[in-house]
């Protein structure tokens, strides 16, 4: 498995199409959540793309939020490949890249609540903030 980190302007049309297709498959269709996935934030994000045999199977995006925080979001692994350690590798690469780009910043995530154990394993701490986002329970978590 290979991971690449790319700015929006480094993505070719085919790759961008596959990213949007995969995000739609997971966040809109699978999770039955109607929301605006293409939100204008991709242009200023770093895209972490996990490929196996040139097929995108994992993805996340890193955003610079403010002077204190950056964030990792839109974290996904293709449905049929989950529970095989790919999500951990994806997040490790995402954290590594975020720390390299935004050295002193804390990393904030908006985690689906059922994934709290997964993100805690990676070192994130729950801030206590719980909320609904698009009808799905989420929690705010921070990695110092």
N, C-alpha and C positions, 0 to 999 in steps of 0.2 A: 504494500500500500504506500502511496506517495501523497504528500501534502504540499500544496503550493499556497503562497500568500500573495495576493495581487490587489493592486488599487483598481478602482472601477475602470479607469481608462486603459488598463492593461488587459482587460477581459475582452476576448473576441466575441462576436455575436452568438456563435454556437454555444460557447461556454455559458454566457449570460442566459441564453434561452433555457439550457439544461438546469441552471441554478433556479430560475424562476419556476420551471416546471416541477422540480423536486420540492421546492418550498410550498408550492400550491398543493401538491399531492399530500404532503404531511400536514400542513397547518390549516388548509381549507377543506380538503376532501376527507382525509382520515380523521381529523379532529372535529369535523363538521362545524367549522367556525368561519362564518362569513365576515371577512375584514379586509382592509386595504393592505395587502402584503407589500406591494410596490409603493413605498411610502416616501420616496424622495431622499431617504437616508443612505441608500446604496452608493450614491455618487461620491460621498465623503467617507466611505467605509473602506476597511481592509477586508478582503474576502479570503477566508481559509477554505480551501477546496481539497477534499480527500478523494483520490481516484484509485481505482483498481482496474487494471487493464483499460485505461483511458475512459472508464465510465465513472461519473461522479456518484459517490456513494455516501459522502458525508460533507457537511458544510456548516460554517458559522461566519458571522461578520463581527468585526471589531470597530467600535466607534469611539472617538474622542468626545467626551461629554462636556467637561469644563476643567478648571484648573486642578480639581481634586480627583476626578474620576474619569475612567474610560469604561467601556462596557463590552461585553460579549453577548451576542444575541443571535436569534434565528438558528439555534443549534439543532442539528438534525442528522440522523443516520437513516438510510433507507430501511423501511420496515422489516424486510426479510433478513437484514444483516444485524439487527439489534441483539444485544446481550452476548456479543462476541469480543468486547473490549475496544471496539472502534470508537465509541463515544468518549471513552477515557483518553485514547490517543488524540482524538480531535480536540478535546478540551486542553490537553497538555500542550499541544502545538499552538492553540489559540492563546493560552496564558503566556507561553514563551514569547510569542510575537507581540502581544500587548505589553509585556514588561520591557521588551527591547525598544518598542516605539515610544512608550509613555512611562519611562523609568520610575518615577516617584509616585505615580498615580495608583490609587486603589482601583480594583476592578469590581464593578457593580454588575449584577445580573438580575434579571426578572425571571425567576425560575418557576416552572410549573410545580405546584406544591408536592406532587407525588414524587418529584425528582430530588427532594431535599437530601436524602441519604447519599445519592450520587454526587451532588455538588459538595456536600460536607466532606466526603472522601477526598475530594480534590483540594480541600482547604478553605472553602467558602464558609462564612458564618452567617447565620440567619439574623437579620436586624430586628425581627419582631414585627415587621410590616407585612400584613397579609391583605390581599385584595383580589377582586375579580377583574380579570382582563379578558374581554371578549367572552364572558361567561365561564371562564376557566379559572379555578383558584390558583393564585400565584403568590410567591413570597419574594421579598427583596433579600439578596445575599451579597456579601462583600468579601473580597479577598484582599488583604493588606499586602 
